[in-house]
Structures are given as structure tokens and as C-alpha cells.
Amino acid sequence: MIRLFVRDDLEAGMAVTPTREQSHYLGHVMRVNVGDRLRLFNGRDGEWEARVETVGKRDMTLLAEMRTRTQTVGPDLDLLVALVKRTRMDVIAEKAAELGARRLRPVITERSIADRTNVERLTAIAIEAAEQCLRVEFPRVLEPERLERVLANWDSGRRLMFCDEAGDAPPAAEALAAAGGTSWALLIGPEGGFTPAERARIREMPNAVPVSLGPRILRADTAAISALTLWQATLGDWRSGE
């Protein structure tokens, strides 16, 4: 069944108007007709089964009828990743949604190749991935910040899984299991790696948990996927299958 993220509030009997782009997708790509059914979510009211009420040339109306899932949120998990090339940032946004991150926080490091990104585009990618993977919410994508500012304002209650390519950190699963905790962030560096000063600054943080992702140097998108997978399998909602 088609799933669609909408901005409208959802309740029984509520009429929902998709965006022009969504209406085009539903009408011209998926060929839905009056009476067809789909699922809607908005990140606040759970998931709802809806019926196509009207179909016009450029728009349509959907009618929310029955809630099929209550609103839930995933683990309290941030993904901090140094800005990389657009195509790789797109992959990271998609996989962050699929692998259950609550927030995607691009950071600017000394070796970052960019200092800005299209947050609106990354948000759209995250939403599309959430539609596909059955999430009833999606990762919030924050504006990029410089790494030193992020570290200076770090939440003392949040642990930081530091994916350290230097090779002298313990294996990720082992380090995570020993650390425990429920509020986490994962930090992925740029293509050129962290500078020695950045690495020293991160390692001196009380909440930092340096980890190794193995003997090979990974690209940022691969490292992000690997780190999210290891965290979810060790401390996240993969343990319960939720």
C-alpha cells in the first residue's frame, strides 16, 4: 500500500490535500482513482488509512478514516557527519532514515570539502525513505554547524560514538556494549579524516567513546551506514525487532 507523508493534522474524517507534486505522483505515476486506499503519516498523529475522495487534473483530496498505528519515536540517536559530496550526503540522509536516526546533523570540520548543504533536499530524501521503510516519523535534518561549536555546546547527558580511523580504538560493538546508555550521537569524519587537533579535542570529551569500524578506511557514507548498523544491533531497537 502507498504511504505518504503529509503536513496536515490527521484524525477520523479529516480531509487532506496533498501537495501538487504528491498529487502528480499519485495520479500520474501510481494511477490512483477515487476509492483507492493508502496510508498517511505526519510525524505527530501516527499512521492513518485514507481513501482517495476526489481526483482532479492537478490535485486531489484524501479522507483519513482509521488510525492503523499509534505515534512512536525511534531511539534517541543523532548522526553527526562531516559535509561530503552531494551524492554521498544524499545517501547518508536516506540511510539515516532507514536505520532509525532521530536527527541528522551535518558538521563542518577542518578538512570538510563544503560548508553548506541543501537541508530542504536532504529532508525530502529522509521523508521519502521514511515512507518506504514504514517509519511514522523521519529524521530532522539540522543546518550545518562547525564541529568546534557543536563540541563546545555538547549535551552532557549524550554519549558520542567517535568513529576514529586512527586504528587504536576498540571494536565498535565491544566499546558500545561496555558503555551502555540510551542517548547517543555518532560522529563520522570527512573524506580526509579528522586533523590531529580535532581528534585530540574529541577524545578528551568525558562522554566520547572512540571506536574502530575495522581495518579498512571507509568512505563517509559507508562509515555512517556501518556505525548506525552496529549501534542499532548493540544498543538500539534492533534488539527487540521493533
PyRosetta script that sets phi, psi and omega in degrees:
from pyrosetta import init, pose_from_sequence

init()
pose = pose_from_sequence("MIRLFVRDDLEAGMAVTPTREQSHYLGHVMRVNVGDRLRLFNGRDGEWEARVETVGKRDMTLLAEMRTRTQTVGPDLDLLVALVKRTRMDVIAEKAAELGARRLRPVITERSIADRTNVERLTAIAIEAAEQCLRVEFPRVLEPERLERVLANWDSGRRLMFCDEAGDAPPAAEALAAAGGTSWALLIGPEGGFTPAERARIREMPNAVPVSLGPRILRADTAAISALTLWQATLGDWRSGE")
pose.set_psi(1, 139.6)
pose.set_omega(1, 178.7)
pose.set_phi(2, -63.3)
pose.set_psi(2, 135.9)
pose.set_omega(2, 173.0)
pose.set_phi(3, -116.8)
pose.set_psi(3, 141.1)
pose.set_omega(3, -175.2)
pose.set_phi(4, -140.3)
pose.set_psi(4, 132.5)
pose.set_omega(4, 173.2)
pose.set_phi(5, -84.9)
pose.set_psi(5, 133.0)
pose.set_omega(5, 178.0)
pose.set_phi(6, -129.7)
pose.set_psi(6, 158.4)
pose.set_omega(6, 178.6)
pose.set_phi(7, -88.8)
pose.set_psi(7, -20.7)
pose.set_omega(7, -175.9)
pose.set_phi(8, -66.6)
pose.set_psi(8, 155.9)
pose.set_omega(8, 168.4)
pose.set_phi(9, -66.5)
pose.set_psi(9, 152.1)
pose.set_omega(9, -178.6)
pose.set_phi(10, -122.9)
pose.set_psi(10, 126.1)
pose.set_omega(10, 173.0)
pose.set_phi(11, -158.8)
pose.set_psi(11, 165.0)
pose.set_omega(11, -176.4)
pose.set_phi(12, -59.3)
pose.set_psi(12, 129.2)
pose.set_omega(12, 179.3)
pose.set_phi(13, 85.8)
pose.set_psi(13, -0.5)
pose.set_omega(13, -178.4)
pose.set_phi(14, -76.8)
pose.set_psi(14, 128.7)
pose.set_omega(14, 174.4)
pose.set_phi(15, -83.4)
pose.set_psi(15, 132.1)
pose.set_omega(15, -177.3)
pose.set_phi(16, -120.7)
pose.set_psi(16, 131.6)
pose.set_omega(16, 178.3)
pose.set_phi(17, -108.1)
pose.set_psi(17, 109.0)
pose.set_omega(17, 177.4)
pose.set_phi(18, -64.1)
pose.set_psi(18, 160.6)
pose.set_omega(18, 174.5)
pose.set_phi(19, -66.1)
pose.set_psi(19, 166.2)
pose.set_omega(19, 178.4)
pose.set_phi(20, -57.9)
pose.set_psi(20, -40.9)
pose.set_omega(20, 179.8)
pose.set_phi(21, -66.7)
pose.set_psi(21, -41.1)
pose.set_omega(21, 178.6)
pose.set_phi(22, -65.7)
pose.set_psi(22, -40.1)
pose.set_omega(22, 178.8)
pose.set_phi(23, -63.3)
pose.set_psi(23, -40.1)
pose.set_omega(23, 177.1)
pose.set_phi(24, -63.1)
pose.set_psi(24, -43.8)
pose.set_omega(24, 179.2)
pose.set_phi(25, -60.9)
pose.set_psi(25, -47.8)
pose.set_omega(25, -177.6)
pose.set_phi(26, -66.4)
pose.set_psi(26, -44.0)
pose.set_omega(26, -174.1)
pose.set_phi(27, -81.0)
pose.set_psi(27, -39.5)
pose.set_omega(27, -172.0)
pose.set_phi(28, -102.8)
pose.set_psi(28, -23.5)
pose.set_omega(28, 178.2)
pose.set_phi(29, -97.9)
pose.set_psi(29, -51.5)
pose.set_omega(29, -178.2)
pose.set_phi(30, -88.3)
pose.set_psi(30, -11.4)
pose.set_omega(30, 175.2)
pose.set_phi(31, 57.8)
pose.set_psi(31, 42.4)
pose.set_omega(31, 178.6)
pose.set_phi(32, -74.4)
pose.set_psi(32, 153.4)
pose.set_omega(32, 179.8)
pose.set_phi(33, -129.1)
pose.set_psi(33, 168.5)
pose.set_omega(33, 176.5)
pose.set_phi(34, -54.6)
pose.set_psi(34, 131.6)
pose.set_omega(34, -179.9)
pose.set_phi(35, 97.6)
pose.set_psi(35, -18.6)
pose.set_omega(35, 177.9)
pose.set_phi(36, -66.8)
pose.set_psi(36, 155.2)
pose.set_omega(36, -175.2)
pose.set_phi(37, -115.9)
pose.set_psi(37, 149.3)
pose.set_omega(37, 177.0)
pose.set_phi(38, -152.2)
pose.set_psi(38, 175.1)
pose.set_omega(38, -179.8)
pose.set_phi(39, -113.9)
pose.set_psi(39, 141.6)
pose.set_omega(39, -179.5)
pose.set_phi(40, -123.9)
pose.set_psi(40, 148.9)
pose.set_omega(40, 171.4)
pose.set_phi(41, -148.3)
pose.set_psi(41, 154.9)
pose.set_omega(41, -179.6)
pose.set_phi(42, -131.9)
pose.set_psi(42, 5.9)
pose.set_omega(42, -179.1)
pose.set_phi(43, 81.8)
pose.set_psi(43, 2.6)
pose.set_omega(43, -178.1)
pose.set_phi(44, -129.6)
pose.set_psi(44, -37.4)
pose.set_omega(44, -168.4)
pose.set_phi(45, -114.1)
pose.set_psi(45, 19.5)
pose.set_omega(45, -178.1)
pose.set_phi(46, 78.4)
pose.set_psi(46, -161.5)
pose.set_omega(46, -179.2)
pose.set_phi(47, -110.5)
pose.set_psi(47, 138.4)
pose.set_omega(47, -176.9)
pose.set_phi(48, -126.3)
pose.set_psi(48, 141.0)
pose.set_omega(48, 169.5)
pose.set_phi(49, -83.3)
pose.set_psi(49, 134.5)
pose.set_omega(49, -177.4)
pose.set_phi(50, -131.6)
pose.set_psi(50, 161.0)
pose.set_omega(50, 178.9)
pose.set_phi(51, -119.5)
pose.set_psi(51, 141.5)
pose.set_omega(51, 175.2)
pose.set_phi(52, -72.3)
pose.set_psi(52, 116.6)
pose.set_omega(52, -175.5)
pose.set_phi(53, -90.8)
pose.set_psi(53, -47.6)
pose.set_omega(53, 178.6)
pose.set_phi(54, -139.1)
pose.set_psi(54, 151.6)
pose.set_omega(54, 177.0)
pose.set_phi(55, -132.5)
pose.set_psi(55, 119.3)
pose.set_omega(55, 176.3)
pose.set_phi(56, -110.4)
pose.set_psi(56, -174.8)
pose.set_omega(56, 179.9)
pose.set_phi(57, -67.4)
pose.set_psi(57, -35.4)
pose.set_omega(57, -175.9)
pose.set_phi(58, -125.5)
pose.set_psi(58, -4.8)
pose.set_omega(58, -179.5)
pose.set_phi(59, -149.7)
pose.set_psi(59, 174.4)
pose.set_omega(59, 178.5)
pose.set_phi(60, -156.4)
pose.set_psi(60, 168.2)
pose.set_omega(60, 178.1)
pose.set_phi(61, -124.1)
pose.set_psi(61, 136.4)
pose.set_omega(61, 177.5)
pose.set_phi(62, -114.5)
pose.set_psi(62, 146.9)
pose.set_omega(62, -179.7)
pose.set_phi(63, -118.9)
pose.set_psi(63, 114.9)
pose.set_omega(63, 177.2)
pose.set_phi(64, -70.6)
pose.set_psi(64, 132.5)
pose.set_omega(64, -174.7)
pose.set_phi(65, -120.9)
pose.set_psi(65, -45.7)
pose.set_omega(65, -172.7)
pose.set_phi(66, -146.6)
pose.set_psi(66, 132.1)
pose.set_omega(66, 176.7)
pose.set_phi(67, -76.0)
pose.set_psi(67, 128.1)
pose.set_omega(67, -179.2)
pose.set_phi(68, -101.8)
pose.set_psi(68, -21.4)
pose.set_omega(68, 177.3)
pose.set_phi(69, -147.6)
pose.set_psi(69, 140.3)
pose.set_omega(69, 176.0)
pose.set_phi(70, -77.2)
pose.set_psi(70, 163.5)
pose.set_omega(70, -179.5)
pose.set_phi(71, -71.7)
pose.set_psi(71, 131.1)
pose.set_omega(71, 175.3)
pose.set_phi(72, -133.2)
pose.set_psi(72, 163.4)
pose.set_omega(72, 172.7)
pose.set_phi(73, -127.9)
pose.set_psi(73, 150.9)
pose.set_omega(73, 179.3)
pose.set_phi(74, -79.7)
pose.set_psi(74, -171.1)
pose.set_omega(74, 179.3)
pose.set_phi(75, -58.8)
pose.set_psi(75, 155.3)
pose.set_omega(75, 178.6)
pose.set_phi(76, -79.6)
pose.set_psi(76, 80.7)
pose.set_omega(76, -170.4)
pose.set_phi(77, -132.4)
pose.set_psi(77, 120.0)
pose.set_omega(77, 174.5)
pose.set_phi(78, -99.8)
pose.set_psi(78, 144.1)
pose.set_omega(78, 170.8)
pose.set_phi(79, -113.0)
pose.set_psi(79, 111.8)
pose.set_omega(79, 175.1)
pose.set_phi(80, -99.3)
pose.set_psi(80, 123.5)
pose.set_omega(80, -177.5)
pose.set_phi(81, -138.4)
pose.set_psi(81, 133.0)
pose.set_omega(81, 177.0)
pose.set_phi(82, -64.1)
pose.set_psi(82, 140.4)
pose.set_omega(82, -179.2)
pose.set_phi(83, -58.3)
pose.set_psi(83, 131.5)
pose.set_omega(83, 178.6)
pose.set_phi(84, -129.8)
pose.set_psi(84, -172.0)
pose.set_omega(84, -177.8)
pose.set_phi(85, -59.0)
pose.set_psi(85, 152.2)
pose.set_omega(85, -173.7)
pose.set_phi(86, -53.2)
pose.set_psi(86, -47.2)
pose.set_omega(86, -175.3)
pose.set_phi(87, -63.2)
pose.set_psi(87, -35.8)
pose.set_omega(87, 179.9)
pose.set_phi(88, -75.3)
pose.set_psi(88, -34.7)
pose.set_omega(88, 174.7)
pose.set_phi(89, -64.2)
pose.set_psi(89, -36.6)
pose.set_omega(89, 177.4)
pose.set_phi(90, -61.6)
pose.set_psi(90, -44.4)
pose.set_omega(90, 178.4)
pose.set_phi(91, -62.4)
pose.set_psi(91, -42.6)
pose.set_omega(91, -179.0)
pose.set_phi(92, -62.2)
pose.set_psi(92, -42.7)
pose.set_omega(92, 178.3)
pose.set_phi(93, -61.9)
pose.set_psi(93, -43.6)
pose.set_omega(93, 179.6)
pose.set_phi(94, -62.4)
pose.set_psi(94, -47.6)
pose.set_omega(94, -175.9)
pose.set_phi(95, -74.4)
pose.set_psi(95, -28.8)
pose.set_omega(95, 174.6)
pose.set_phi(96, -60.6)
pose.set_psi(96, -40.0)
pose.set_omega(96, 177.4)
pose.set_phi(97, -68.1)
pose.set_psi(97, -46.9)
pose.set_omega(97, -177.6)
pose.set_phi(98, -64.5)
pose.set_psi(98, -32.8)
pose.set_omega(98, -175.0)
pose.set_phi(99, -98.5)
pose.set_psi(99, 10.3)
pose.set_omega(99, 165.8)
pose.set_phi(100, 90.1)
pose.set_psi(100, 15.2)
pose.set_omega(100, 175.6)
pose.set_phi(101, -66.6)
pose.set_psi(101, 145.1)
pose.set_omega(101, 177.8)
pose.set_phi(102, -88.9)
pose.set_psi(102, -31.6)
pose.set_omega(102, 179.3)
pose.set_phi(103, -140.0)
pose.set_psi(103, 144.1)
pose.set_omega(103, 172.7)
pose.set_phi(104, -113.3)
pose.set_psi(104, 118.9)
pose.set_omega(104, -174.8)
pose.set_phi(105, -120.1)
pose.set_psi(105, 96.9)
pose.set_omega(105, 175.5)
pose.set_phi(106, -66.5)
pose.set_psi(106, 138.6)
pose.set_omega(106, 178.5)
pose.set_phi(107, -126.0)
pose.set_psi(107, 153.6)
pose.set_omega(107, -179.8)
pose.set_phi(108, -107.8)
pose.set_psi(108, 117.9)
pose.set_omega(108, -179.3)
pose.set_phi(109, -108.2)
pose.set_psi(109, 176.6)
pose.set_omega(109, -179.1)
pose.set_phi(110, -61.4)
pose.set_psi(110, -31.3)
pose.set_omega(110, -177.1)
pose.set_phi(111, -106.6)
pose.set_psi(111, 12.3)
pose.set_omega(111, 176.8)
pose.set_phi(112, -62.8)
pose.set_psi(112, 144.4)
pose.set_omega(112, -178.2)
pose.set_phi(113, -91.7)
pose.set_psi(113, -2.7)
pose.set_omega(113, 179.2)
pose.set_phi(114, -148.3)
pose.set_psi(114, 161.3)
pose.set_omega(114, 176.9)
pose.set_phi(115, -124.5)
pose.set_psi(115, 11.2)
pose.set_omega(115, 176.7)
pose.set_phi(116, -151.9)
pose.set_psi(116, 160.6)
pose.set_omega(116, 176.0)
pose.set_phi(117, -151.1)
pose.set_psi(117, 165.8)
pose.set_omega(117, -179.4)
pose.set_phi(118, -89.2)
pose.set_psi(118, 93.7)
pose.set_omega(118, -177.0)
pose.set_phi(119, -62.8)
pose.set_psi(119, -36.5)
pose.set_omega(119, 179.9)
pose.set_phi(120, -62.8)
pose.set_psi(120, -42.5)
pose.set_omega(120, 179.1)
pose.set_phi(121, -65.7)
pose.set_psi(121, -43.8)
pose.set_omega(121, 179.7)
pose.set_phi(122, -63.4)
pose.set_psi(122, -37.3)
pose.set_omega(122, 177.1)
pose.set_phi(123, -63.3)
pose.set_psi(123, -43.3)
pose.set_omega(123, 178.8)
pose.set_phi(124, -61.7)
pose.set_psi(124, -39.0)
pose.set_omega(124, 178.1)
pose.set_phi(125, -65.4)
pose.set_psi(125, -42.9)
pose.set_omega(125, 179.1)
pose.set_phi(126, -63.3)
pose.set_psi(126, -40.1)
pose.set_omega(126, 178.7)
pose.set_phi(127, -64.3)
pose.set_psi(127, -45.4)
pose.set_omega(127, 179.5)
pose.set_phi(128, -60.1)
pose.set_psi(128, -39.9)
pose.set_omega(128, 178.0)
pose.set_phi(129, -66.8)
pose.set_psi(129, -38.6)
pose.set_omega(129, 177.9)
pose.set_phi(130, -64.5)
pose.set_psi(130, -37.5)
pose.set_omega(130, 176.2)
pose.set_phi(131, -59.5)
pose.set_psi(131, -42.0)
pose.set_omega(131, -176.1)
pose.set_phi(132, -73.7)
pose.set_psi(132, -36.6)
pose.set_omega(132, -171.1)
pose.set_phi(133, -97.8)
pose.set_psi(133, 11.7)
pose.set_omega(133, 171.9)
pose.set_phi(134, 73.9)
pose.set_psi(134, 19.0)
pose.set_omega(134, 171.9)
pose.set_phi(135, -72.5)
pose.set_psi(135, 149.1)
pose.set_omega(135, 174.1)
pose.set_phi(136, -102.7)
pose.set_psi(136, 8.7)
pose.set_omega(136, 170.8)
pose.set_phi(137, -145.6)
pose.set_psi(137, -179.1)
pose.set_omega(137, -178.4)
pose.set_phi(138, -148.2)
pose.set_psi(138, 158.9)
pose.set_omega(138, -178.4)
pose.set_phi(139, -65.1)
pose.set_psi(139, 135.5)
pose.set_omega(139, 171.5)
pose.set_phi(140, -77.9)
pose.set_psi(140, 129.2)
pose.set_omega(140, 178.9)
pose.set_phi(141, -100.0)
pose.set_psi(141, 118.5)
pose.set_omega(141, -177.8)
pose.set_phi(142, -91.1)
pose.set_psi(142, 160.0)
pose.set_omega(142, 173.9)
pose.set_phi(143, -66.9)
pose.set_psi(143, 147.1)
pose.set_omega(143, 179.5)
pose.set_phi(144, -60.9)
pose.set_psi(144, 143.9)
pose.set_omega(144, 175.0)
pose.set_phi(145, -132.4)
pose.set_psi(145, 153.6)
pose.set_omega(145, 175.6)
pose.set_phi(146, -69.4)
pose.set_psi(146, 141.1)
pose.set_omega(146, -175.7)
pose.set_phi(147, -58.0)
pose.set_psi(147, -41.9)
pose.set_omega(147, -176.9)
pose.set_phi(148, -63.0)
pose.set_psi(148, -33.9)
pose.set_omega(148, 177.9)
pose.set_phi(149, -69.6)
pose.set_psi(149, -42.0)
pose.set_omega(149, 178.5)
pose.set_phi(150, -59.9)
pose.set_psi(150, -45.6)
pose.set_omega(150, -178.5)
pose.set_phi(151, -67.9)
pose.set_psi(151, -36.9)
pose.set_omega(151, -179.6)
pose.set_phi(152, -65.0)
pose.set_psi(152, -28.1)
pose.set_omega(152, -178.1)
pose.set_phi(153, -108.0)
pose.set_psi(153, 27.0)
pose.set_omega(153, -172.9)
pose.set_phi(154, -66.9)
pose.set_psi(154, 138.7)
pose.set_omega(154, 176.3)
pose.set_phi(155, -71.7)
pose.set_psi(155, 119.7)
pose.set_omega(155, -175.7)
pose.set_phi(156, -65.5)
pose.set_psi(156, -16.6)
pose.set_omega(156, 179.5)
pose.set_phi(157, -92.1)
pose.set_psi(157, 3.0)
pose.set_omega(157, -176.9)
pose.set_phi(158, -113.4)
pose.set_psi(158, 124.3)
pose.set_omega(158, 176.5)
pose.set_phi(159, -78.8)
pose.set_psi(159, 153.9)
pose.set_omega(159, -177.4)
pose.set_phi(160, -123.1)
pose.set_psi(160, 110.9)
pose.set_omega(160, 174.4)
pose.set_phi(161, -80.1)
pose.set_psi(161, 105.8)
pose.set_omega(161, -176.8)
pose.set_phi(162, -95.0)
pose.set_psi(162, 107.2)
pose.set_omega(162, 179.7)
pose.set_phi(163, -79.3)
pose.set_psi(163, 97.1)
pose.set_omega(163, -169.6)
pose.set_phi(164, -99.0)
pose.set_psi(164, 112.5)
pose.set_omega(164, -177.3)
pose.set_phi(165, -77.4)
pose.set_psi(165, -1.2)
pose.set_omega(165, -177.0)
pose.set_phi(166, -66.9)
pose.set_psi(166, -24.5)
pose.set_omega(166, 172.7)
pose.set_phi(167, 96.1)
pose.set_psi(167, 0.6)
pose.set_omega(167, -178.5)
pose.set_phi(168, -108.6)
pose.set_psi(168, 16.3)
pose.set_omega(168, 177.6)
pose.set_phi(169, -97.3)
pose.set_psi(169, 156.6)
pose.set_omega(169, 179.7)
pose.set_phi(170, -70.4)
pose.set_psi(170, 161.4)
pose.set_omega(170, 176.9)
pose.set_phi(171, -56.9)
pose.set_psi(171, 144.6)
pose.set_omega(171, -172.0)
pose.set_phi(172, -58.4)
pose.set_psi(172, -49.0)
pose.set_omega(172, -176.5)
pose.set_phi(173, -60.8)
pose.set_psi(173, -39.7)
pose.set_omega(173, 179.6)
pose.set_phi(174, -65.5)
pose.set_psi(174, -45.8)
pose.set_omega(174, -178.7)
pose.set_phi(175, -67.2)
pose.set_psi(175, -39.3)
pose.set_omega(175, -179.5)
pose.set_phi(176, -66.9)
pose.set_psi(176, -44.0)
pose.set_omega(176, -179.8)
pose.set_phi(177, -60.7)
pose.set_psi(177, -36.8)
pose.set_omega(177, -179.8)
pose.set_phi(178, -74.1)
pose.set_psi(178, -29.7)
pose.set_omega(178, -175.4)
pose.set_phi(179, -80.5)
pose.set_psi(179, -41.4)
pose.set_omega(179, -177.9)
pose.set_phi(180, 66.0)
pose.set_psi(180, -161.6)
pose.set_omega(180, 179.5)
pose.set_phi(181, 94.5)
pose.set_psi(181, 162.1)
pose.set_omega(181, -176.9)
pose.set_phi(182, -118.1)
pose.set_psi(182, -23.5)
pose.set_omega(182, 178.9)
pose.set_phi(183, -102.8)
pose.set_psi(183, 116.8)
pose.set_omega(183, -172.3)
pose.set_phi(184, -137.5)
pose.set_psi(184, 161.3)
pose.set_omega(184, 166.6)
pose.set_phi(185, -137.0)
pose.set_psi(185, 146.8)
pose.set_omega(185, 176.4)
pose.set_phi(186, -112.1)
pose.set_psi(186, 133.8)
pose.set_omega(186, -177.0)
pose.set_phi(187, -116.0)
pose.set_psi(187, 120.3)
pose.set_omega(187, -179.9)
pose.set_phi(188, -114.4)
pose.set_psi(188, 131.1)
pose.set_omega(188, -175.8)
pose.set_phi(189, -85.2)
pose.set_psi(189, 177.9)
pose.set_omega(189, -178.9)
pose.set_phi(190, -79.7)
pose.set_psi(190, 177.6)
pose.set_omega(190, -178.0)
pose.set_phi(191, -60.9)
pose.set_psi(191, -31.3)
pose.set_omega(191, 179.1)
pose.set_phi(192, -90.6)
pose.set_psi(192, 2.4)
pose.set_omega(192, -179.6)
pose.set_phi(193, 81.4)
pose.set_psi(193, 171.4)
pose.set_omega(193, 176.5)
pose.set_phi(194, -77.2)
pose.set_psi(194, 150.0)
pose.set_omega(194, 173.3)
pose.set_phi(195, -73.8)
pose.set_psi(195, 160.4)
pose.set_omega(195, 177.1)
pose.set_phi(196, -56.0)
pose.set_psi(196, -37.6)
pose.set_omega(196, 179.9)
pose.set_phi(197, -66.9)
pose.set_psi(197, -42.5)
pose.set_omega(197, 178.3)
pose.set_phi(198, -63.6)
pose.set_psi(198, -43.9)
pose.set_omega(198, -179.4)
pose.set_phi(199, -61.1)
pose.set_psi(199, -43.4)
pose.set_omega(199, 179.0)
pose.set_phi(200, -64.1)
pose.set_psi(200, -40.6)
pose.set_omega(200, -180.0)
pose.set_phi(201, -63.0)
pose.set_psi(201, -43.6)
pose.set_omega(201, -179.5)
pose.set_phi(202, -66.1)
pose.set_psi(202, -44.1)
pose.set_omega(202, -176.0)
pose.set_phi(203, -67.4)
pose.set_psi(203, -22.9)
pose.set_omega(203, -179.5)
pose.set_phi(204, -83.0)
pose.set_psi(204, -7.6)
pose.set_omega(204, 178.6)
pose.set_phi(205, -69.5)
pose.set_psi(205, 134.5)
pose.set_omega(205, -178.1)
pose.set_phi(206, -59.6)
pose.set_psi(206, -32.0)
pose.set_omega(206, -175.9)
pose.set_phi(207, -93.5)
pose.set_psi(207, 0.1)
pose.set_omega(207, -177.9)
pose.set_phi(208, -73.7)
pose.set_psi(208, 137.6)
pose.set_omega(208, 176.5)
pose.set_phi(209, -124.5)
pose.set_psi(209, 93.0)
pose.set_omega(209, 178.5)
pose.set_phi(210, -65.6)
pose.set_psi(210, 137.0)
pose.set_omega(210, 179.9)
pose.set_phi(211, -138.1)
pose.set_psi(211, 158.4)
pose.set_omega(211, 173.8)
pose.set_phi(212, -107.3)
pose.set_psi(212, 140.2)
pose.set_omega(212, 174.8)
pose.set_phi(213, -102.3)
pose.set_psi(213, 21.8)
pose.set_omega(213, 175.8)
pose.set_phi(214, 112.9)
pose.set_psi(214, -178.4)
pose.set_omega(214, -172.3)
pose.set_phi(215, -80.5)
pose.set_psi(215, -6.8)
pose.set_omega(215, -176.7)
pose.set_phi(216, -108.6)
pose.set_psi(216, 148.6)
pose.set_omega(216, 175.4)
pose.set_phi(217, -80.3)
pose.set_psi(217, 122.7)
pose.set_omega(217, -175.9)
pose.set_phi(218, -102.1)
pose.set_psi(218, 146.9)
pose.set_omega(218, 170.1)
pose.set_phi(219, -66.5)
pose.set_psi(219, 160.5)
pose.set_omega(219, -172.6)
pose.set_phi(220, -58.8)
pose.set_psi(220, -42.8)
pose.set_omega(220, -178.1)
pose.set_phi(221, -68.1)
pose.set_psi(221, -39.0)
pose.set_omega(221, 176.8)
pose.set_phi(222, -65.6)
pose.set_psi(222, -41.7)
pose.set_omega(222, 179.0)
pose.set_phi(223, -62.9)
pose.set_psi(223, -41.3)
pose.set_omega(223, 179.9)
pose.set_phi(224, -63.0)
pose.set_psi(224, -45.3)
pose.set_omega(224, 179.0)
pose.set_phi(225, -63.0)
pose.set_psi(225, -43.6)
pose.set_omega(225, -179.5)
pose.set_phi(226, -64.0)
pose.set_psi(226, -44.2)
pose.set_omega(226, -178.5)
pose.set_phi(227, -65.3)
pose.set_psi(227, -43.9)
pose.set_omega(227, 177.9)
pose.set_phi(228, -61.3)
pose.set_psi(228, -41.8)
pose.set_omega(228, 179.9)
pose.set_phi(229, -63.5)
pose.set_psi(229, -46.9)
pose.set_omega(229, -179.3)
pose.set_phi(230, -64.3)
pose.set_psi(230, -40.9)
pose.set_omega(230, 179.8)
pose.set_phi(231, -65.9)
pose.set_psi(231, -45.3)
pose.set_omega(231, -179.0)
pose.set_phi(232, -63.5)
pose.set_psi(232, -39.0)
pose.set_omega(232, -179.3)
pose.set_phi(233, -70.9)
pose.set_psi(233, -29.1)
pose.set_omega(233, -175.6)
pose.set_phi(234, -93.7)
pose.set_psi(234, -43.7)
pose.set_omega(234, -173.6)
pose.set_phi(235, -125.1)
pose.set_psi(235, -10.7)
pose.set_omega(235, -170.1)
pose.set_phi(236, -96.7)
pose.set_psi(236, -157.7)
pose.set_omega(236, -173.8)
pose.set_phi(237, -83.7)
pose.set_psi(237, 1.1)
pose.set_omega(237, 172.7)
pose.set_phi(238, -67.9)
pose.set_psi(238, -24.9)
pose.set_omega(238, -178.1)
pose.set_phi(239, -64.9)
pose.set_psi(239, -30.5)
pose.set_omega(239, -180.0)
pose.set_phi(240, -102.1)
pose.set_psi(240, -9.4)
pose.set_omega(240, -178.7)
pose.set_phi(241, 75.3)
pose.set_psi(241, 13.7)
pose.set_omega(241, -177.3)
pose.set_phi(242, -76.0)
pose.dump_pdb("model.pdb")
